[in-house]
Structures are given as structure tokens and as C-alpha cells.
């Protein structure tokens, strides 16, 4: 008798909130939820990016806030996968699209931004301290 296969859970591990006015958005979320926001150093091009500490349990995701890149840019949820390359190929096979190809976040990991079959965006995340 064989044992049942263990399924790998793909969990949301990070989120990003785009903002037209970072000062206004930081004040809103800080007052609404009590989130703490600190500048994230070393962003390319000197862009402002803030780490959001939600104050939840260690297993709950934290996030980031940055200036909006384009009109009506939505909040993006990052989903942990073992391989962004394999997961991105599966996204396309299932009818989704790749919006931003595999991108390294040095010493942290890799991301791929995708669009599902309904036009919703999300990101795949692969943790890797070797990312360059």
C-alpha cells in the first residue's frame, strides 16, 4: 500500500501596494491597520520602496509600497513556488500570460509577474540567496 502524495502548498508570501502619493498612502494604511513602514534601501534608480510590517504572526505575509508604475496598477500578491521558471511555463500552458519575465532580486530570489485568464495580475516568487 502506497502512502498518499504530500501536496506542496503555494502560499501568498508578499504583497505590493502601488500608490500615487506615498505619503498619503502610508498615512492611510498606518492609521487603518497600524502597519509599520520603513524605507527599503538600495532600490535601483533611487526609487522609494517601503517595507510594510503588518505586525501579524511570522507566517503572515508582509509587503511593500512603491510609486505606481502605470494607471490603475493593482495590488500584487506574490505566491511562493519551488521554481518560477516551471511555474511560469505552467501559467502559459493554462492560458495565462507573462507580464514581466524572470527577474532577480539580488540575494533574495526571483520573481515573474503573470496575468491569469481573467486579467488579474499576480507574481510568482522563488526564494534564492544566490540570485544575482
C-alpha positions as CSV (number, residue, x, y, z in Angstrom):
1,X,0.0,0.0,0.0
2,X,1.5,3.3,-1.0
3,X,1.2,6.4,1.1
4,X,-0.6,9.5,-0.2
5,X,1.4,12.1,-2.0
6,X,2.2,15.1,0.0
7,X,1.0,18.2,-1.8
8,X,3.1,21.4,-1.9
9,X,1.1,24.4,-0.8
10,X,1.6,27.6,-2.8
11,X,1.1,30.4,-0.3
12,X,1.0,34.2,-0.6
13,X,4.3,35.4,0.9
14,X,4.4,39.1,0.0
15,X,2.2,41.8,-1.4
16,X,2.9,45.2,-3.0
17,X,0.7,48.3,-2.9
18,X,1.2,50.9,-5.6
19,X,0.5,54.5,-4.7
20,X,0.1,57.8,-6.4
21,X,1.1,59.7,-3.3
22,X,3.3,57.6,-1.0
23,X,3.0,59.9,2.0
24,X,-0.8,59.8,1.8
25,X,-1.0,56.0,1.3
26,X,1.5,55.4,4.1
27,X,-0.6,57.5,6.5
28,X,-3.8,55.7,5.4
29,X,-2.6,52.2,6.0
30,X,-0.7,53.1,9.2
31,X,-3.8,54.7,10.7
32,X,-6.2,52.0,9.3
33,X,-4.3,48.9,10.3
34,X,-1.4,50.1,12.5
35,X,1.2,48.8,9.9
36,X,4.7,50.0,10.3
37,X,6.6,51.1,7.2
38,X,10.3,51.6,6.8
39,X,12.3,52.6,3.8
40,X,13.8,49.7,1.9
41,X,17.4,50.6,1.0
42,X,19.3,50.1,-2.2
43,X,16.5,50.2,-4.7
44,X,17.5,50.6,-8.4
45,X,17.4,54.1,-9.7
46,X,16.9,55.5,-6.2
47,X,13.2,54.6,-6.3
48,X,11.4,54.8,-3.0
49,X,10.2,51.5,-1.7
50,X,8.8,50.9,1.8
51,X,8.7,47.6,3.7
52,X,5.3,47.0,5.3
53,X,5.4,45.2,8.6
54,X,1.8,44.0,9.1
55,X,2.5,43.0,12.7
56,X,1.0,39.6,12.2
57,X,2.3,36.2,13.1
58,X,5.6,35.1,11.5
59,X,3.6,33.1,8.9
60,X,1.5,36.1,7.8
61,X,2.9,38.0,4.8
62,X,4.4,41.4,5.0
63,X,4.6,43.6,1.9
64,X,5.9,46.6,0.2
65,X,4.7,50.0,-1.1
66,X,6.1,51.9,-4.0
67,X,5.1,54.6,-6.5
68,X,2.6,53.5,-9.1
69,X,4.2,52.4,-12.3
70,X,1.1,52.9,-14.5
71,X,-2.5,54.0,-14.3
72,X,-4.8,51.6,-12.3
73,X,-1.9,49.3,-11.3
74,X,-3.4,46.9,-8.9
75,X,-2.1,45.4,-5.6
76,X,0.1,42.4,-6.5
77,X,0.2,39.2,-4.4
78,X,3.4,37.1,-4.5
79,X,3.0,33.4,-4.4
80,X,5.9,31.1,-3.3
81,X,6.8,28.3,-5.8
82,X,9.8,26.0,-5.9
83,X,10.7,27.2,-9.4
84,X,9.5,30.4,-11.1
85,X,10.6,29.1,-14.5
86,X,8.5,25.9,-14.2
87,X,5.5,27.8,-12.7
88,X,5.7,30.5,-15.5
89,X,5.6,27.8,-18.2
90,X,2.6,26.3,-16.5
91,X,0.9,29.7,-16.4
92,X,1.2,30.0,-20.2
93,X,0.1,26.4,-20.7
94,X,-3.1,27.1,-18.8
95,X,-3.8,30.2,-20.8
96,X,-2.3,32.9,-18.7
97,X,0.4,35.5,-19.7
98,X,3.8,36.5,-18.5
99,X,3.9,40.3,-17.9
100,X,7.4,40.5,-16.5
101,X,9.9,37.7,-17.1
102,X,12.1,36.1,-14.5
103,X,13.8,38.9,-12.6
104,X,16.5,38.5,-9.9
105,X,16.2,40.3,-6.6
106,X,19.8,40.0,-5.5
107,X,20.5,37.7,-2.6
108,X,16.7,37.2,-2.1
109,X,15.2,35.4,-5.0
110,X,13.5,35.5,-8.4
111,X,10.1,36.9,-9.4
112,X,7.8,36.6,-12.5
113,X,4.8,38.8,-12.9
114,X,1.8,37.0,-14.5
115,X,-1.7,37.6,-15.6
116,X,-4.4,34.9,-15.2
117,X,-7.1,34.0,-17.6
118,X,-9.4,36.7,-16.1
119,X,-7.0,39.6,-16.4
120,X,-5.8,39.6,-12.8
121,X,-2.1,40.0,-12.1
122,X,-0.1,38.1,-9.6
123,X,3.6,37.3,-9.1
124,X,5.5,34.1,-8.6
125,X,8.3,34.1,-6.1
126,X,11.2,31.7,-5.7
127,X,13.5,32.2,-2.7
128,X,17.2,32.0,-3.5
129,X,20.1,33.7,-1.7
130,X,22.2,33.0,-4.9
131,X,20.0,35.3,-7.0
132,X,22.1,38.0,-8.9
